[in-house]
Amino acid sequence: MSELRDQIENVIDSEDVALFMKGTPQLVMCGNSRRALEALRRAGAPVTAVDVLPDPRIRQELSAVSSWPTIPQVFVRGELVGGADIVEELAQNGELERTLTEKLGPDYRNAGAERVVAVA
């Protein structure tokens, strides 16, 4: 297993909410990444973002790990939730907040600010 894959898996497994996106929360480089980020923000999720743009291998390894071909990808406590469409749909019907509460506990909204981590 590659060091890059290990780093990706570590983010997925260790972060409460991991968002693999194009860009960062401060400089979003893709409409779908923005949609997923905004849905997570509205739900109060403690987002840890990973920018997949600096190295094409990040996206390749991520897709190999998750078996999901597109970006963004949202994980909650190590489990793939989906991309922008799915996350928005879950947010609209209340499932996203229920999932976050179930997996992170009722105080998840106070779990911390957005942050960015790098893998490479």
C-alpha positions as CSV (number, residue, x, y, z in Angstrom):
1,M,0.0,0.0,0.0
2,S,1.3,3.4,-0.9
3,E,2.1,6.2,1.6
4,L,-0.4,8.4,-0.2
5,R,-3.2,5.8,0.2
6,D,-2.2,5.4,3.9
7,Q,-2.5,9.2,4.4
8,I,-6.0,9.3,2.7
9,E,-7.2,6.3,4.7
10,N,-5.9,8.0,7.9
11,V,-7.9,11.2,7.1
12,I,-11.0,9.1,6.4
13,D,-10.6,7.0,9.6
14,S,-9.5,9.7,12.0
15,E,-11.6,12.8,11.1
16,D,-15.3,13.1,12.2
17,V,-16.3,14.6,8.8
18,A,-13.8,14.4,5.9
19,L,-14.6,16.3,2.7
20,F,-12.4,15.5,-0.3
21,M,-13.0,18.5,-2.6
22,K,-11.6,20.6,-5.4
23,G,-10.0,23.5,-3.6
24,T,-10.4,24.5,0.1
25,P,-13.3,25.9,2.1
26,Q,-11.7,29.3,1.7
27,L,-11.1,28.9,-2.1
28,V,-13.6,26.4,-3.6
29,M,-12.7,25.5,-7.2
30,C,-15.8,23.5,-8.2
31,G,-19.5,24.0,-8.0
32,N,-20.2,20.5,-6.7
33,S,-17.6,20.9,-4.0
34,R,-19.2,24.1,-3.0
35,R,-22.6,22.5,-2.8
36,A,-21.4,19.7,-0.6
37,L,-19.5,22.1,1.7
38,E,-22.5,24.4,2.0
39,A,-24.8,21.4,2.9
40,L,-22.3,20.3,5.6
41,R,-22.0,23.9,6.9
42,R,-25.8,24.3,7.2
43,A,-25.9,21.0,9.2
44,G,-23.1,22.4,11.5
45,A,-20.7,19.6,10.6
46,P,-17.1,19.8,11.8
47,V,-15.5,19.6,8.4
48,T,-11.9,18.6,7.7
49,A,-11.3,19.3,4.0
50,V,-8.7,17.8,1.7
51,D,-7.9,19.5,-1.6
52,V,-7.5,16.9,-4.4
53,L,-6.2,19.3,-7.0
54,P,-2.5,19.6,-6.0
55,D,-1.7,16.1,-7.2
56,P,-3.8,13.9,-9.6
57,R,-2.7,10.8,-7.6
58,I,-4.8,12.0,-4.7
59,R,-8.0,11.6,-6.7
60,Q,-6.9,8.3,-8.2
61,E,-6.0,6.8,-4.7
62,L,-9.2,8.2,-3.2
63,S,-11.4,6.6,-5.8
64,A,-9.5,3.3,-5.3
65,V,-10.1,3.5,-1.6
66,S,-13.8,4.5,-1.8
67,S,-14.9,2.9,-5.0
68,W,-16.6,6.3,-5.8
69,P,-15.4,7.9,-9.0
70,T,-16.3,11.6,-8.5
71,I,-15.3,14.5,-6.4
72,P,-16.4,15.7,-3.9
73,Q,-16.6,12.8,-1.5
74,V,-17.9,13.1,2.0
75,F,-17.1,10.7,4.8
76,V,-18.6,10.6,8.3
77,R,-16.6,8.6,10.8
78,G,-14.9,6.6,8.1
79,E,-18.1,5.8,6.2
80,L,-18.7,7.2,2.7
81,V,-21.9,9.3,2.6
82,G,-21.6,10.3,-1.0
83,G,-21.0,13.3,-3.3
84,A,-22.7,16.6,-3.7
85,D,-26.1,15.4,-4.9
86,I,-26.5,12.8,-2.1
87,V,-25.3,15.1,0.6
88,E,-27.7,17.9,-0.5
89,E,-30.6,15.4,-0.7
90,L,-29.7,14.1,2.8
91,A,-29.6,17.7,4.1
92,Q,-32.9,18.6,2.5
93,N,-34.8,15.6,4.1
94,G,-33.1,15.9,7.5
95,E,-31.1,12.7,7.2
96,L,-27.7,14.5,7.2
97,E,-28.2,16.0,10.6
98,R,-29.6,12.7,11.9
99,T,-26.6,10.9,10.6
100,L,-24.2,13.4,12.1
101,T,-26.0,13.2,15.5
102,E,-26.0,9.4,15.4
103,K,-22.3,9.1,14.5
104,L,-20.8,12.1,16.3
105,G,-23.2,12.6,19.2
106,P,-25.7,15.4,19.9
107,D,-23.0,18.0,20.6
108,Y,-21.3,17.6,17.2
109,R,-22.0,21.2,16.2
110,N,-19.6,22.3,18.9
111,A,-16.9,19.8,17.8
112,G,-14.6,22.4,16.1
113,A,-14.1,24.7,13.2
114,E,-13.4,23.9,9.6
115,R,-9.8,22.9,8.8
116,V,-7.8,21.8,5.9
117,V,-5.3,18.9,5.9
118,A,-2.9,18.0,3.1
119,V,-2.0,14.6,1.7
120,A,0.8,14.1,-0.7
